[in-house]
């Protein structure tokens, strides 16, 4: 078994797994070429049935001296077609030791899946290596979830790196809740230099400091990854934010960056904004919710918003921006012509901030959705928003809390309910008008089907 691994680690891996391994691998460049075609041809000739696959799985379990797992057999029974990918092989929480992993080959050689879920499967080094090698050889998954498996070991990470480098079909990897220490970060980063992966979830992986530096170094050269999720990693406001700012300067392929639940703060936001300045093409979604950002950080965002051309979704929710922060952003949001989805949920604004948002809505022609839930917006703020929507014809969805805040005065409660209903009606009207404008008269003649239900009713949720 060869690959881009250290010679000593490869020898160790070979000794551990040579005994019962039935899948051997040529060099990386020759790995999977032509395999999928020959595999499909063989399957057609064999005319396999689900009964055959389950029987083969049971025999394999007997050979490896493990009990067949009932939940796996039940999932195989529910497969509707063997000539296209099944929806999911869900092994979440199913304990898989080395022999259990080996027994799965009879399934993987016969069925391909969209998702293989291995969350919390207790994978240890040899079992992980064996199973991941099979998933690569049989091109078993387009989406792989290995979250909450902290004992992959050197061989497991090497096998995952091979899978990422060589798979022709894997587009998404979830590797959350796994400490991303030095070696895992190195293995993952090297693989990302040539991976076809487009979505990567690394939530709660302790990915900070040197491991993040290693990952960013690879992603600066990556031209495939489009979505990166780094939530809950305690990313700090200085070194980590600086690295992410550098990533935005050099990578123009990444379209979504989610940094929720970190500590980027105002200083770190300045670093991110420095990177955003050169994003003339690229990033479309930036999520910064719950990052200890205050109104001071809005001064950095204010400078960059007018020049952004591609950023469509900005989430600043659960940061203490207050009314002052909305005042700072007012002019730049009016000038910006790209942001269509803005989240300001739970940012500490009152009616004063809602009035400023109403002024922004009155001028905006691109904003489609606005989230203002979990703020202290009373009758005056709702009235301003309702008046703004009489002028604005682009907003399709305005998220507001359902329960009236002024619950001591029945008159004000009724006014708030009326305003919430009016806002919802105006959003629906905007959505209906947008749908009508997107359908030409000729299209209407061809089909009598009703227009899709408007997605724009003001979403009203209880506090």
Protein Blocks (a to p, Z undefined) as FASTA:
>chain_A
ZZdddfklmmmmmmmmmmmocbdcddfklmmgoklmmmmmmmmmnopafklmmmmmmmmm
mmnopacdfklmmmmmmpcbfkbccfbdcfehiacdfklmmmmmmmmmmpccfbdcfehk
lpafklmmmmmmmmmmnopafbdcfehiaknojmlmmmmmmmmmmpckbmbdcdehiacd
fklmmmmmmmmmmpcbfbdcfehklpghjllmmmmmmmmmpckbmbdcfehklpafklmm
mmmmmmmmmmckbmbdcfehiakbjmlmmmmmmmmmmmmghcfbdcfehkhpafklmmmm
mmmmmmpckbmbdcfehiafbjmlmmmmmmmmmmpckbmbdcfehkhpafklmmmmmmmm
mmpckbmbdcfehiacdfklmmmmmmmmmmpckbmbdcddfbdfblmbmklmmmmmmmmm
mmmmmmmmmmmmmmmmmpcfklmmmpccdcdddfkbccdddZZ
